Amino acid sequence: MAGLSTLQEIETAIRELRPEEQRELAERLMQQLRQRRPKAPPGTIKAADFYGSGKHIWGDEDAQEYVNRLREDRECP
């Protein structure tokens, strides 16, 4: 494998693994990536923090009826 980059060498070695070994390796790599994921700094606002915060705006309006009305408004004559 002279001249190949380390990544290419690793890919070649992975191709030689059995499918179940490849899956196990992928699971281990994903676990490592999850553990290394940077944490949001304290006080960071996430989109999930807003979940349900605007539902009072819609009142009893049905979401599908709203979409249908928007589509009607955009129809060309």
N, C-alpha and C positions, 0 to 999 in steps of 0.2 A: 504493500500500500504506500510505497514511497511517493511523496509529492501530494498526497491527499491531506486535506485539512483535518483537524481533530474531529470536527462535526461530521464530515464525510465518513471518517473511520467508524465513528459511533453508529451512524446510520447503516453502514454495511454490516456491522456486528448485530444490530437489531434485526435486520432482515433474516439473519441466520437463526434467530430464536423461534421457538414454536409459538403459535398464535396465543396460547394461554400465557406464555412467558412475556410476550409483547403486551398483552392486556395488563398483566401484573406490573410491568415496568411503567406503563402509562398511568396506572392508578397511583403508583408511588410518586411519579413526577408531579402529578396534579396535586397530591397531598402536600408535597414540598412547596409548590407554587402558592397554594392557599395559605400556608403558614408564613410565607414571606411577603404576602400582600400587605402593602403599607396600610396602616390604620389611619383613618381620617383624624385630623387634629381636633382636639376638644372644641366644642362650639360649632362644628361644621354642620350645616343644614343639609339634610338629605331629602330627595324627592319623596321618599316614603313618609317623611314627617308631615307632608301635606295631604296624605290620603284621607279622603272623606271631608276635607275642610270646606269644600264649596258646594256640598250637596244641598244646602238650604237655598242656593241660588236657583236651582232647577225646580224646586217645589215638587209637585206631583206629575210633572211632565215626563212622558215616556221617552226614553232615549231613541228608540226606533222612529217614533213619530217626529221627533226633532230632526233626525237625519233626513227623513223623507221630505220634510218641509224645506230644509236647506237645499236638497236636490231639486225640488220644484222651483225654488227661487232662481236656480242657476240654469234652468232649461232655456234653450234658445228658441225664439219664435219661429 
